[in-house]
Amino acid sequence: MDDTSPVPPAQPALPQAGGPAEAPRAAPPEAALSTGAVARRLGVSPTTVRSWERRYAIGPAHREDGRHRRWTPQDIARLELMCRLTAQGVPPAEAARTALGGAGEPPGPAEAPAPASDEAPGGPGGGLPLGPVRPECRGLSRAAVRLDAPTVAELLDAALAEHGLVTAWEEVMAPTLHAVGRKWATAGERYVEVEHLLSWHVSQALHRVRPRPAPPHTPPVLLACVPGEQHTLPVEALNAALGERGIPTRMFGAALPAEALHDAVRRTGPRAVVLWAQSRATADQALARSLARIEWGLRGARTQSALLLAGPGWGAGAPVPGSVRLHGLRSAVAVIAAQAPPPAGSAAAGAAPGAYGS
């Protein structure tokens, strides 16, 4: 919540008797960041940043007594240079001397490149093709390239806590995952381990999001990948986002067989079925059409579930009559939240009372 209470104007310095007025102490620049924010940007722990300052005197140029450290763009540029050098195998002491010395002097604020557009440095061979993204993406990609699992987990949790799940997924997790995937696709057999480590930790971070209890007897949303589809992270993100909002789900993960999906729809009577396809090769339109035709419930009150197609494999439009295309996590959550649950009298045949509770 923003603090809207009025702030009294600063009082001018009063002249001392017999002497000139004391000059006010200069305030740190507006763009200065805390140690924690700098650490997230660099993809290292705050302890590492403090250790470098203590051991190698590579700290903020401006610091007030009794105040937290505040890092300016020039200070951060020195740390970024040190990160690049240490990632290339240069000993930390030598990297710090270079970063602080004339040869490694960072550009001034007017010349400094926009940090969010740089590629994240990795080991020999260059960085990840991130493009214009949040600074946290750079830190996360650096930690992933270093295979620094504890820092990857810490940065993911920090992004979720600071931005919320939907923004953290769309603006931190997904861009970094895409950058790792592009790097892997253009680097032969390299970076596979980076992609696997980052994907596993993103999945774990999403699973740590606690769902809100759903109202009793609320029909669930079924989430599944088409047969042959192994990419589950976007569906895991949707599962976590719906849980945050108290919308119950049934998550079936990767490559659910068609017959099993049909049975699950008939047994649970869902509000909606989300079917994910990452590529055109796995997007099964015949399966989607068969799901759209499934009716369930008691005689005289049979109904159907909304069919929502997600993932780039389905193309731009809705290839199946009566289906809805989902585009992006934020939009998907809004579409599902707006779906009306099935009528109260149309419980799925064979479902016990209370079977819809999450």
Secondary structure, DSSP 8 states (H G I E B T S, - for coil): ----S-----------TTS----------TT-B-HHHHHHHHTS-HHHHHHHHHHH----S---TTS---B-HHHHHHHHHHHHHHHTT--HHHHHHHHHSSTT----TTT---GGGS-B--STT--B---S--HHHHHHHHHHHTT-HHHHHHHHHHHHHHH-HHHHIIIIIHHHHHHHHHHHHHSTTTTHHHHHHHHHHHHHHHHTS------TT---EEEEE-TT----HHHHHHHHHHHHTT--EEE--S---HHHHHHHHHHH--SEEEEE-SSTTT--HHHHHHHHH--BSSTT--B--EEEEESGGG-SS--STT-EEE-SHHHHHHHHHHS----TT---TT--TTTT--
